[in-house]
Amino acid sequence: MTLAPESPTASSAPLDELAGALSGFVHSPGSDEYTRLATPWNLAEETHPLAVVEVVSVEDVQAVVRFAAAHDLEVGVRATGHGIINHLQNVLLVHTGRFDELEIRPDGWARIGAGVKWERVMEEAAEHGLAPLAGSSPTVGVAGFLTGGGLGPLARTYGVSADRVVAFDLVTGDGEFRRVTATEHPDLFWGLRGGKGSLGIVTAVETELVHLRTLYGGAVYFGAEHVERVVRTWAEWCPSLVDQATTSIAIERLPDAPFVPPPLAGRTTVAVRFAWVGDPEDGQRVFTPILAVGTPIFGAIGEMPYTQLGMIHSDPVDPLPFHEHNSILHTFSPEAVDALLAVAGPQSECRQAMVEVRQLGGAVAMAPEHGTAFSHRDAAYSLLSIGIPVGPEGEAVVADSQAIASAMEPWSSDGALPNFAGSMDPRRSARIYDRETLERLVGLIEQYDPKHVLRAGRPIREALQLAD
C-alpha cells in the first residue's frame, strides 16, 4: 500500500482509510504516478479524478467499490488508457494495468487479465497456430475492447469479437466478485458483451481463439488524383465480397511529421484496407479491381502472419489529441459516395485527419447462441471521422466532423458503435443502444449497482431518461 501526496479536492482521512485497506497503491494529484496513470491515450480529454487506485487483486477492487459506496463517490476504470472516461470529478479511477495474467491453451482458449493488450496475446497464441480476434490496433487492451463488442479487421469472417467470450471475472457495483458465463449469471453475460463498463469492473476474461497463422491482406494508398475513382470503385466492389473478405476505406490528411511515412505526409490520400481468410491466390484475384484503378504510392497487399494484423490499419501507437465521431450507414450508394466526396474528398476543405468507411455485414450480422447487448448488427457500414482539435482550428475540427455526419444522414441509421464512443455523453449512449437494450441494461445496473457507484453506468441510465 502506498499513499501519494494529498488530494486537493478530498480530505486525506478517507484516502488514508482506503489506502490502509489495499495491497495496491493510491495515487493522489501531484504525484508522478497519478499523472502517468490518469492521463488518457486521447490527449484531448482531460481527466482529473480524486485519486488513481492502482489495484493488484480482486480484493483491492472490491475494497475500492465498497469505499466509494460508503463515501458517495463514483468509480471509473482504466487499463491501457484507450477507453474514454471524462468528467471524473468526484471519481476514484481504478487502474487495472497490473492484472497481467495470460494463459493460452493449445485447444483454442485463452484466459486474459484486464491489463493485457492484444499484441501480447497475439504473439503467445501464434506459438500454437492460434489467433485472438483483436481489433485494428494491437496496442489496445483486451477487456475494454471485448466489453464494447469488438469489430476487428477480420470481423466479416469471424464476427463480433465478444461473441467468442466464454467467461468474465468481475466485481459488480455492489462490491461482489462474480464469475460470469452463459450459465452463471447469464443476465450479466448478456450485458457485459456490448455494455462496456456499465455492469462491473472486469479483472479477467476468457475467450475462444481461432486456428489461423496467416492471412492475405494489407493496405494500399493512392494519391489525391485517384481518390474519387478509388472510393467509387470500392463502393461498387463491396457488395460482391464474400464473408472471407473484410475491408475499409479511409480518406486521410496526415500531417507532415516524422512519424508519418514520407509518401503520405502532408498529402491527401486514400487507403484501401483488405483482409482475406483463405487461399491467398483467391484473395489476390478478389482484390484485383482495386489495384486496377491506378498505381499505389505506398503500402502493399500480400500474405502476412497474423501477428502483423495491426499493419492493415496502421493505427497510431503513441498518445495524441483527437476528436472522433461515429455513425452507421444502411447503404453506401453512388449518391452517398457523392455526398462523402463533397465533404471529405480532395476538393473539399475537410479538417479531419481521417474519414473512414468500414464494410460490416457478413458474420457481424449473425447473432450468437447467447444474445449480447451489442446493438445494430444489421448495419451495412460504419462511418468514422477522426480529427486533431488543437490550436486555433480546434473548434473548427469538431464542427467539421459534425458537418460530415450531417451530410451522410440520408444514408445513416440512428446508431453508433460502443468502441467508437467519443465521450460519456448520454446522448451518445442513446445512439449506441436501441430502446430495448437500454431498458435491459438499466435494469441490470439497478440490480447489481443499486448505489450507482460505477461511473460508466451513468450515461446508460441518463440515456434511457432521454428516450422517455
Sequence and secondary structure as in RCSB ss.txt:
>XXXX:A:sequence
MTLAPESPTASSAPLDELAGALSGFVHSPGSDEYTRLATPWNLAEETHPLAVVEVVSVEDVQAVVRFAAAHDLEV
GVRATGHGIINHLQNVLLVHTGRFDELEIRPDGWARIGAGVKWERVMEEAAEHGLAPLAGSSPTVGVAGFLTGGG
LGPLARTYGVSADRVVAFDLVTGDGEFRRVTATEHPDLFWGLRGGKGSLGIVTAVETELVHLRTLYGGAVYFGAE
HVERVVRTWAEWCPSLVDQATTSIAIERLPDAPFVPPPLAGRTTVAVRFAWVGDPEDGQRVFTPILAVGTPIFGA
IGEMPYTQLGMIHSDPVDPLPFHEHNSILHTFSPEAVDALLAVAGPQSECRQAMVEVRQLGGAVAMAPEHGTAFS
HRDAAYSLLSIGIPVGPEGEAVVADSQAIASAMEPWSSDGALPNFAGSMDPRRSARIYDRETLERLVGLIEQYDP
KHVLRAGRPIREALQLAD
>XXXX:A:secstr
 EE S  SSS HHHHHHHHHT SSEEE TTSHHHHHHHS SBTTS    SEEEE  SHHHHHHHHHHHHHTT EE
EEESSS S     TTEEEEE TT   EEEETTTEEEEETT BHHHHHHHHHTTTEE    S TTSBHHHHHHT  
  TTHHHH  GGGGEEEEEEE TTS EEEE SSSSHHHHHHHTTSTTSS EEEEEEEE EE SEEEEEEEEEEGG
GHHHHHHHHHHHGGG  TTEEEEEEEEE  S TTS TTTTTSEEEEEEEEE S HHHHHHHHHHHHTS   SEEE
EEEEEGGGGGGTT    S B  EEEEEEES   HHHHHHHHHHHSTTS    SEEEEEE  GGGGS  SS  S  
 TT SEEEEEEE   GGGHHHHHHHHHHHHHHTGGGEES   GGG  SS HHHHHHHS HHHHHHHHHHHHHH T
T  BGGGHHHHHHHHHH 
